[in-house]
Amino acid sequence: MCIGMPMQVIETHEFHAVCLDGNQQHKVDTTLLGQPEPGTWLLVFLGAAREALDEPTALAMRDAVNAVNQVMSGESQIDHLFGDLINRQPQIPDHLKPLVKKEA
């Protein structure tokens, strides 16, 4: 299985960029996207950028990957990595709302 990793561009060249994944630098093929600007977040699969991301999306993805790594290391306190989901009421799609019984 391949998982995409969000990485931030720190340096660009004609067909690749140097990106940060945490504290590690990676040379990323940017042929499919063109030459991104420094600071751009990219979704990287197997060393190649597939999509440019906005910063909130990239940070949420990075937190989710960090949560998986922490759980695999035996940690269970990961709520802080899902601040956008904790204590959030489930959102019901409009087409399903008529099927939900109203609470009295």
Backbone as CSV, one residue per row, in Angstrom:
resi,resn,N_x,N_y,N_z,CA_x,CA_y,CA_z,C_x,C_y,C_z
1,MET,0.845,-1.172,0.000,0.000,0.000,0.000,0.889,1.233,0.000
2,CYS,0.458,2.243,-0.688,1.184,3.506,-0.780,0.341,4.587,-0.117
3,ILE,0.985,5.399,0.687,0.268,6.491,1.344,0.920,7.806,0.941
4,GLY,0.095,8.777,0.608,0.601,10.094,0.255,0.982,10.862,1.507
5,MET,2.086,11.596,1.417,2.571,12.376,2.543,2.572,13.853,2.170
6,PRO,2.022,14.695,3.037,2.105,16.133,2.759,3.511,16.640,3.072
7,MET,4.089,17.379,2.139,5.426,17.940,2.311,5.417,19.379,1.830
8,GLN,6.241,20.199,2.469,6.294,21.611,2.104,7.560,21.910,1.311
9,VAL,7.375,22.628,0.211,8.474,22.984,-0.678,9.362,24.032,0.001
10,ILE,10.680,23.785,-0.016,11.616,24.790,0.498,12.540,25.324,-0.598
11,GLU,12.619,24.589,-1.701,13.503,24.991,-2.800,12.976,24.355,-4.077
12,THR,12.975,25.110,-5.177,12.465,24.547,-6.432,13.532,24.554,-7.516
13,HIS,13.370,23.588,-8.426,14.228,23.451,-9.601,13.300,23.137,-10.767
14,GLU,13.854,22.927,-11.945,12.998,22.777,-13.124,12.015,21.619,-13.021
15,PHE,12.452,20.436,-12.640,11.557,19.279,-12.591,11.493,18.620,-11.222
16,HIS,12.033,19.284,-10.208,11.937,18.730,-8.860,11.985,19.863,-7.837
17,ALA,11.640,19.503,-6.635,11.686,20.447,-5.522,12.301,19.742,-4.327
18,VAL,12.908,20.515,-3.466,13.366,19.998,-2.186,12.251,20.317,-1.198
19,CYS,11.754,19.291,-0.529,10.609,19.439,0.367,10.952,18.943,1.761
20,LEU,10.230,19.479,2.735,10.374,19.036,4.118,9.235,18.113,4.498
21,ASP,9.598,17.008,5.115,8.657,16.089,5.749,9.128,16.017,7.190
22,GLY,8.515,16.831,8.053,9.019,16.963,9.414,10.342,17.698,9.359
23,ASN,11.405,17.038,9.803,12.738,17.639,9.758,13.596,17.055,8.639
24,GLN,13.024,16.154,7.857,13.792,15.499,6.797,13.524,16.159,5.449
25,GLN,14.595,16.355,4.680,14.471,16.897,3.337,14.394,15.758,2.323
26,HIS,13.559,15.967,1.305,13.395,14.976,0.247,13.413,15.677,-1.106
27,LYS,14.032,15.036,-2.080,13.963,15.507,-3.453,12.695,14.914,-4.052
28,VAL,11.787,15.781,-4.522,10.474,15.357,-5.006,10.325,15.725,-6.480
29,ASP,9.933,14.757,-7.278,9.667,14.975,-8.699,8.392,15.812,-8.833
30,THR,8.483,16.945,-9.524,7.316,17.824,-9.695,6.860,17.898,-11.150
31,THR,7.274,16.935,-11.944,6.948,16.938,-13.370,5.452,17.064,-13.624
32,LEU,4.618,16.406,-12.841,3.164,16.429,-13.063,2.515,17.757,-12.690
33,LEU,3.188,18.554,-11.859,2.585,19.801,-11.368,3.235,21.061,-11.903
34,GLY,4.389,20.962,-12.489,5.130,22.155,-12.861,6.019,22.573,-11.696
35,GLN,6.473,23.808,-11.724,7.405,24.284,-10.709,6.639,25.023,-9.610
36,PRO,6.493,24.410,-8.427,5.758,25.062,-7.339,6.604,26.151,-6.683
37,GLU,5.937,27.063,-6.028,6.615,28.124,-5.286,7.081,27.589,-3.933
38,PRO,8.185,28.095,-3.406,8.569,27.732,-2.035,7.431,28.060,-1.070
39,GLY,7.208,27.177,-0.120,6.103,27.335,0.828,4.871,26.543,0.453
40,THR,4.787,26.113,-0.819,3.656,25.319,-1.283,3.677,23.954,-0.611
41,TRP,2.493,23.465,-0.263,2.356,22.105,0.275,1.995,21.173,-0.873
42,LEU,2.649,20.016,-0.915,2.403,19.017,-1.955,2.021,17.684,-1.334
43,LEU,1.169,16.946,-2.014,0.874,15.573,-1.627,1.800,14.684,-2.447
44,VAL,2.692,13.962,-1.761,3.772,13.228,-2.412,3.565,11.720,-2.239
45,PHE,3.587,10.998,-3.366,3.511,9.539,-3.389,4.778,9.009,-4.040
46,LEU,5.501,8.133,-3.336,6.676,7.473,-3.902,7.638,8.459,-4.575
47,GLY,7.858,9.597,-3.925,8.833,10.562,-4.413,8.352,11.512,-5.488
48,ALA,7.068,11.446,-5.842,6.532,12.325,-6.883,5.320,13.094,-6.353
49,ALA,5.295,14.390,-6.630,4.169,15.227,-6.227,2.982,14.953,-7.146
50,ARG,1.824,14.731,-6.542,0.614,14.449,-7.319,-0.401,15.576,-7.256
51,GLU,-0.309,16.402,-6.199,-1.330,17.429,-5.997,-0.775,18.520,-5.088
52,ALA,-1.163,19.767,-5.370,-0.851,20.869,-4.454,-1.983,20.943,-3.434
53,LEU,-1.629,21.205,-2.179,-2.606,21.246,-1.089,-2.635,22.630,-0.455
54,ASP,-3.799,23.006,0.089,-3.817,24.209,0.911,-3.253,23.834,2.282
55,GLU,-2.769,24.828,3.018,-2.080,24.542,4.275,-2.953,23.831,5.311
56,PRO,-4.225,24.264,5.539,-5.029,23.540,6.538,-5.210,22.061,6.205
57,THR,-5.419,21.745,4.941,-5.567,20.346,4.533,-4.270,19.579,4.760
58,ALA,-3.149,20.179,4.372,-1.848,19.516,4.549,-1.565,19.252,6.021
59,LEU,-1.847,20.222,6.883,-1.574,20.047,8.309,-2.489,18.994,8.931
60,ALA,-3.762,18.959,8.499,-4.676,17.924,9.000,-4.215,16.537,8.565
61,MET,-3.745,16.419,7.334,-3.234,15.125,6.848,-1.991,14.722,7.626
62,ARG,-1.113,15.669,7.875,0.110,15.374,8.632,-0.233,14.915,10.042
63,ASP,-1.218,15.571,10.677,-1.640,15.158,12.014,-2.199,13.733,12.001
64,ALA,-2.970,13.397,10.971,-3.546,12.049,10.878,-2.447,10.999,10.727
65,VAL,-1.439,11.276,9.921,-0.321,10.345,9.762,0.435,10.215,11.082
66,ASN,0.644,11.334,11.763,1.306,11.292,13.077,0.511,10.462,14.072
67,ALA,-0.815,10.568,14.024,-1.664,9.782,14.926,-1.482,8.288,14.670
68,VAL,-1.461,7.894,13.408,-1.260,6.479,13.069,0.095,6.004,13.600
69,ASN,1.130,6.809,13.402,2.460,6.432,13.899,2.464,6.283,15.416
70,GLN,1.777,7.181,16.111,1.735,7.116,17.569,0.983,5.881,18.048
71,VAL,-0.134,5.573,17.424,-0.904,4.383,17.801,-0.079,3.123,17.547
72,MET,0.624,3.089,16.433,1.460,1.922,16.130,2.620,1.784,17.112
73,SER,2.969,2.884,17.782,4.029,2.857,18.792,3.480,2.579,20.187
74,GLY,2.168,2.349,20.272,1.559,2.014,21.552,0.967,3.187,22.311
75,GLU,1.009,4.373,21.740,0.432,5.533,22.418,-1.070,5.570,22.171
76,SER,-1.808,6.105,23.137,-3.258,6.173,22.972,-3.803,7.594,23.114
77,GLN,-2.972,8.519,23.486,-3.423,9.906,23.643,-3.191,10.665,22.334
78,ILE,-4.175,10.585,21.442,-4.016,11.226,20.141,-5.112,12.240,19.834
79,ASP,-5.994,12.499,20.794,-7.094,13.432,20.547,-6.607,14.791,20.053
80,HIS,-5.461,15.254,20.543,-4.947,16.565,20.147,-4.640,16.640,18.648
81,LEU,-4.487,15.506,18.008,-4.214,15.485,16.576,-5.483,15.517,15.734
82,PHE,-6.634,15.459,16.394,-7.921,15.483,15.702,-8.829,16.559,16.276
83,GLY,-8.256,17.725,16.535,-9.014,18.829,17.119,-10.232,19.230,16.311
84,ASP,-10.184,19.020,14.999,-11.324,19.365,14.153,-12.473,18.366,14.284
85,LEU,-12.223,17.207,14.874,-13.261,16.179,14.996,-13.755,15.957,16.427
86,ILE,-12.904,16.249,17.407,-13.273,16.000,18.801,-14.434,16.914,19.199
87,ASN,-15.420,16.352,19.844,-16.620,17.060,20.311,-17.446,17.660,19.180
88,ARG,-17.274,17.186,17.977,-18.060,17.664,16.849,-19.278,16.766,16.677
89,GLN,-20.401,17.364,16.455,-21.605,16.584,16.181,-21.514,16.038,14.763
90,PRO,-21.936,14.799,14.570,-21.907,14.248,13.211,-22.766,15.090,12.266
91,GLN,-22.288,15.260,11.066,-23.034,15.991,10.053,-23.810,14.986,9.206
92,ILE,-25.086,15.202,9.115,-25.938,14.300,8.341,-26.177,14.937,6.975
93,PRO,-25.935,14.198,5.899,-26.204,14.745,4.566,-27.670,15.127,4.426
94,ASP,-27.938,16.172,3.683,-29.308,16.691,3.531,-30.302,15.624,3.092
95,HIS,-29.891,14.728,2.217,-30.833,13.722,1.709,-31.210,12.678,2.774
96,LEU,-30.449,12.608,3.881,-30.767,11.657,4.956,-31.488,12.307,6.133
97,LYS,-31.516,13.622,6.183,-32.123,14.321,7.314,-33.588,13.937,7.543
98,PRO,-34.396,13.764,6.489,-35.792,13.375,6.730,-35.944,12.005,7.412
99,LEU,-34.928,11.168,7.353,-35.005,9.846,7.957,-34.675,9.843,9.443
100,VAL,-34.128,10.941,9.938,-33.722,11.026,11.335,-34.898,11.504,12.167
101,LYS,-35.188,10.759,13.241,-36.289,11.140,14.132,-35.854,12.305,14.999
102,LYS,-36.729,13.268,15.152,-36.469,14.423,15.998,-36.576,14.014,17.459
103,GLU,-35.629,14.522,18.270,-35.687,14.258,19.712,-36.703,15.190,20.351
104,ALA,-37.447,14.655,21.305,-38.484,15.469,21.963,-37.900,16.310,23.057
